[in-house]
Amino acid sequence: MNLGITKRVLLPVLVIALCVVTSVGQKSVTTRDAMPFEPAEELFYDAEFSKSVLRNLDVAEFKFRTTRTPVNSTESDSNNLYSLTFNAEVSSKGFFTRLFNLRFRERVESVVEPKSFTIRKSTILDEQGKRVRQSEMHFDPTKGQLSWTQKDPNDPSREPRKATAQFSGQLQDILSAIYFIRTQPLAVGKSFEIFISDSGQVYRVPVQVVERKRMKTILGKVNVFRVDPAIFGPDSLIEQEKGQLSLWITDDQRRIPVGVKIKSDYGIFDIKLKRHVNTIEAARN
């Protein structure tokens, strides 16, 4: 199994069915009513892998957290007193660790301006065994400019990788995107495009709302929408691989992502919600 495709799919997989501004339903967040994940929320997921005789093998776990971060008074206005900060961590466990003696962990922090729900800053710490990379992205929507830098913390003398891009409009990273779509109306048959920044580039991701059905989850039996973002193929987030990604989101005010399935040549990944901490409980922690 190729670790590159595994890790590159597992983190974006919960966050790609998602975001920006080119169709009905892809409007900016213009009101400041509390969103489903405010003021705080925690989500916990387990990922399993299946192929041939291998079934439901534990491979990774995810942790997501939402908080409000006060904005410096010199930077804020009367309608925007805080930023939304999203944190995520994915780490290997079970099958990978035992069979391949292979460990990976990725931590992401995304800072979003809540009124427009546009990414402003994103940081990633990526650890694959002894290999470590630290990257940071800044987006200035007033100038339409994105800058990205990646460093090797184990080798400070190594020249950082850098990239810049011009983009006009609403933009997400791979983490903030999942939260954006939770603020949007969904309906079977709706299709739209999203724009996501990754490694200094901006990708257009076509998305389709495929079906609505009843599903058994950790939350009980709930109605869910299935959303299929096209992240595989030429000029896509994962352009060297073939596959299909499906995301299930509850059809209620909470808009909780309860499951993800990735089908690829390497096998099938199932990611399921294991625990949800509501805003009151999360705010106390």
Secondary structure, DSSP 8 states (H G I E B T S, - for coil): --HHHHHHHHHHHTS-S---SSSTT-----S-S--TT-S-EEEEEEEEEEETTEEEEEEEEEEEEEEEEE--TTT-BTTB-EEEEEEEEEEE-THHHHHH---EEEEEEEEEETTTTEEEEEEEEEEETTEEEEEEEEEETTTTEEEEEEE-TT-TTS--EEEEEE--S--B-TTHHHHHHTTS---TT-EEEEEEEETTEEEEEEEEEEEEEEEEETTEEEEEEEEEE--BSTTSTBTT--EEEEEEEESSTT--EEEEEEEETTEEEEEEEEEEE-HHHHHH-
